[in-house]
Amino acid sequence: MAAARKVLEKGGIAEVKIDRLARQFKVTRGSFYFHFSSLKDLHQELLSEWRRANCAPFQAMVDEDVTDGVQFFSDIVHTWVDEKPFSPKLDLAIRDWARTSKEIAREVDAIDALRINLLVRSFLAIGYSEKESIVRARITYFHQIGQYALSFKEDPDVRKSYQPLFGDVLLGPLAKSP
C-alpha cells in the first residue's frame, strides 16, 4: 500500500500498475494477487486511505456544537497544517484522479462542500452574515488548497511565524486573535 500510495502521489493513478509494483518489490504478479484481488481492489484501498486520512477528520467535526467560532476555525485549519493524519500529497493525487473518474469527482466535490460548510459554520459562530461567512470560508479553503496545488514550500518555522497573521486576516475584524 505504501508503495502504491507513493506512485499515486508522484505519477497519478495511471502509473499505479501491478507490473510496476511487482518489479519494484522483485516479486511475481501472483505475489501481488496474494495481497489484492485485482488492480481495482488496490485502487479501492488507496481511496480508503484517503478517506481515513483526509476525510474522516473533517467528517468527525460535522456534529460538533460550534459555540466558539474561532476555536472551531482553528481546529479545522490545524487538521491541514499539522498534517496528522491529513496528507496534502494524497489529497492532490485524489483530485487529479477525479479528473478521469466521475465517481471520484463526486466524492471530492462532496468532501470539498463538507470542508467549506465547516468553515462557514465557524464564521457564522463568530458573527458574520451568511453571505460573508460563505465568502470567508471559500477564501480560506481556496487559499489552503491553492498552497498545496502550487507545491508552495517554505521553512516550517517561517510558516508557523505567519500563522497568527493568517488567522487575523482570514478571520477578520469580528474575531479575536486565535
Secondary structure, DSSP 8 states (H G I E B T S, - for coil): -HHHHHHHHHH-GGG--HHHHHHHTT--HHHHHHH-SSHHHHHHHHHHHHIIIIIHHHHTTTT---S-HHHHHHHHHHHHHH-SS--HHHHHHHHHHHTT-HHHHHHHHHHHHHHHHHHHHHHHHHT--HHHHHHHHHHHHHHHHHHHHTT----HHHHHHHHHHHHHHHH-TTS---
